Amino acid sequence: MAMELNTLTAISPVDGRYRKQTAVFDAYFSEYALMRYRVLVEIEYFIRLASIPLPGMGGRLNVEIIKNLRAIYQDFSVAGATEIKEIEKTTNHDVKAVEYFIKQKLEKAGLKDLSEFVHFGLTSQDINNTAIPLSVKDAVTGVTVTRIEQIILTLERYANDWKTIPMLARTHGQPASPTRLGKELMVFVERLNVQLGQLRMVPFSAKFGGATGNFNAHHVAYGKIDWRAFADSFLRELGLERSQHTTQVEHYDNLAALCDACRRINVILIDLCRDIWQYISMEYFGQKLKEGEVGSSAMPHKVNPIDFENAEGNLGVANALFDHFSMKLPVSRLQRDLTDSTVLRNIGMPFAHSLIAFNSLLKGLEKLILNESKISADLEDNWAVVAEAIQTILRREGHANPYEALKALTRTNEKITKKHLHDFINTLQVTDVVKDELLAITPHNYTGI
């Protein structure tokens, strides 16, 4: 027996557990939103036909009528969406139901004689493949990009605050030449900025050309009109680029590119989550406590890095979907099959899971507390990492076999300390100036540029 739908009975956590975080996407990816964007496209197309002017429509739409027509989608409500669903019970066709909905509005406005110019010459995919990229564009630019920018700004702030903090690097999990904490965060800032720039460069493409992309119906009815130029201009005004040669559907190559760009950003953030998680486990960071929160149901002492784990998990789910979309959507049998339709109805899911991850990541970052003493202690405990510096200066001075000498010194089972290295330096046949230079090197100051 079906239960009433709410956040507790929703099958997907996107509409259940995480509803408060993902509700912002209602306006772009819900069934209601799809109807609204379809109505928008149909209304704007109708207005544009009248502006040609198309014979039979010329001079009929004055400023006030156009304002009232646009109000149909500007003031579109759940009640309007419900009305369309009622019509769909008869049509058994969602886009046709939108067409009839608008025709009813025209009849009420005294424009019944123009109603056959609604959806004139179009197929459903002209509407869907314009409405959906338009909604994705609005969601990406209005929500997704904004949240990624917040992550970048947060990382930049930490990078600046911690730019002078020396830190032991680890390559292959082993102690390596020291670095600075701020610089390591700037690695992620740079990566994210580059990929965000590439994301912004992906065009939002739409298909608009009739049943099989050739403007067959348009051309046979009004052969003297340049319908390609008309469609190019129409979509450009909506902020979209028209794919010139299509089948019944958009080929989705640019939507696939968008998914790939989002996936690459998410991969970088997974990398970040795992690094911060590791630094927390190494006690380089503590975490701010929140009154009442429980880290473990069994171990009272624990404060788990759950925000970074939650982010990593949701980024993984998002990327699985992004990968499927980018691989599946560009493939359609001959002039079109229907597999893209059901897949596109899920287009909001990877963006929703990404948003959940972004929020978790930002929450986790804001809870970080720098443990400078632990970072410093790790450096002090790993004097062997300055061996690279010593052997490089000895190379500069023409000393015989410096790499081999330092290798023999440091590759032992005995812990290499400051004393071991200084004793070694004092045995070297070099000038006192060079010897002082070598003795001044520590794990804390050997951090490069």
Secondary structure, DSSP 8 states (H G I E B T S, - for coil): -----STTT-SSTTTTTTHHHHGGGHHHHSHHHHHHHHHHHHHHHHHHHHHTT-TTTTT---HHHHHHHHHHHHT--HHHHHHHHHHHHHH--HHHHHHHHHHHHHHHTT-GGGGGGTTTT--HHHHHHHHHHHHHHHHIIIIIHHHHHHHHHHHHHHHHHTTT-EEEEEETTEEEEEEEHHHHHHHHHHHHHHHHHHHHHS--EE--SSTTSS-HHHHHH-TTS-HHHHHHHHHHHTT-EE-SS-SSS---HHHHHHHHHHHHHHHHHHHHHHHHHHHHHTTSEEE---TT--S-SS-TT----HHHHHHHHHHHHHHHHHHHHHHHTT--STT--SHHHHHHTTTHHHHHHHHHHHHHHHHHHHTEEE-HHHHHHHHHT-GGGGHHHHHHHHHHTT-SSHHHHHHHHHSSSS---HHHHHHHHHTS-S-HHHHHHHHT--TTT----
